Amino acid sequence: MSINWVDYYFPMLDNLNGMEKLRLVRKLTDSLLKNDKTVNTPAVNAGQYAFSKLAGAWADDPEADMMERAIAEGRVSNKTRNLSSFDE
């Protein structure tokens, strides 16, 4: 004879107050998400989609290469700088 665990435990859990039931639901949900790596929530999918749209945005943009060169050429390292005073 097989025991239906839900029917067995429900009478005990039915006496819990609303907050305790919500905590139990959260723990059950967390355990499902932790154990089942294939579960995809809509919020996670939306975030991954938005990120993937941004990834590689300048990969084939020739203007990005020109900007990169301009930034590299504009860098000053170990050079004397002439600073102007703001008081003049």
PLY file of the C-alpha trace (Angstrom):
ply
format ascii 1.0
element vertex 88
property float x
property float y
property float z
element edge 87
property int vertex1
property int vertex2
end_header
0.00 0.00 0.00
1.45 3.37 -1.06
1.25 6.44 1.18
0.26 9.73 -0.40
2.62 12.04 1.51
0.73 15.19 0.60
-2.53 13.83 2.02
-0.63 12.56 5.06
1.01 15.91 5.94
-1.70 18.33 4.79
-3.87 18.11 7.94
-0.85 19.16 10.03
0.13 21.94 7.64
-3.42 23.22 7.27
-3.28 24.48 10.86
-0.39 26.85 10.10
-1.09 30.58 9.91
-0.75 32.48 6.63
2.85 33.63 7.15
4.00 30.15 8.09
2.34 28.73 4.99
4.08 31.35 2.83
7.44 30.47 4.40
6.77 26.81 3.65
5.85 27.61 0.04
9.05 29.63 -0.32
11.19 26.81 1.08
9.53 24.27 -1.20
9.99 26.54 -4.21
13.65 27.19 -3.35
14.27 23.47 -3.00
12.71 22.84 -6.41
14.78 25.57 -8.06
17.97 24.37 -6.38
17.45 20.74 -7.37
16.11 21.33 -10.88
18.65 23.22 -12.96
16.31 23.20 -15.98
13.76 25.50 -14.32
13.83 28.88 -16.03
11.95 31.74 -14.49
10.63 34.50 -16.78
12.61 37.18 -14.92
15.89 35.29 -15.41
15.15 34.67 -19.09
14.29 38.33 -19.65
17.52 39.44 -17.98
19.60 37.02 -20.02
17.86 38.16 -23.21
18.53 41.83 -22.44
22.18 41.09 -21.65
22.66 39.00 -24.79
21.32 41.90 -26.88
24.11 44.10 -25.48
26.88 41.54 -25.72
29.05 42.08 -28.77
27.25 45.26 -29.75
30.43 46.70 -31.30
32.00 43.46 -32.50
31.94 44.33 -36.23
31.76 48.10 -36.01
34.69 49.76 -37.84
33.97 53.02 -36.00
34.66 51.23 -32.72
38.14 50.33 -33.99
38.80 53.99 -34.81
37.63 55.04 -31.34
39.87 52.44 -29.75
42.90 53.73 -31.68
42.05 57.36 -30.81
41.82 56.50 -27.12
45.13 54.60 -27.20
46.88 57.44 -29.06
45.44 60.04 -26.70
46.86 58.41 -23.63
49.73 60.20 -22.01
52.14 58.23 -19.93
55.44 59.45 -18.50
55.03 62.78 -20.27
55.31 66.25 -18.78
51.99 67.98 -18.61
51.48 71.73 -18.73
48.76 72.58 -16.27
46.89 75.86 -16.39
45.89 77.62 -13.22
42.20 78.29 -12.67
43.05 81.55 -10.91
44.20 83.34 -14.07
0 1
1 2
2 3
3 4
4 5
5 6
6 7
7 8
8 9
9 10
10 11
11 12
12 13
13 14
14 15
15 16
16 17
17 18
18 19
19 20
20 21
21 22
22 23
23 24
24 25
25 26
26 27
27 28
28 29
29 30
30 31
31 32
32 33
33 34
34 35
35 36
36 37
37 38
38 39
39 40
40 41
41 42
42 43
43 44
44 45
45 46
46 47
47 48
48 49
49 50
50 51
51 52
52 53
53 54
54 55
55 56
56 57
57 58
58 59
59 60
60 61
61 62
62 63
63 64
64 65
65 66
66 67
67 68
68 69
69 70
70 71
71 72
72 73
73 74
74 75
75 76
76 77
77 78
78 79
79 80
80 81
81 82
82 83
83 84
84 85
85 86
86 87
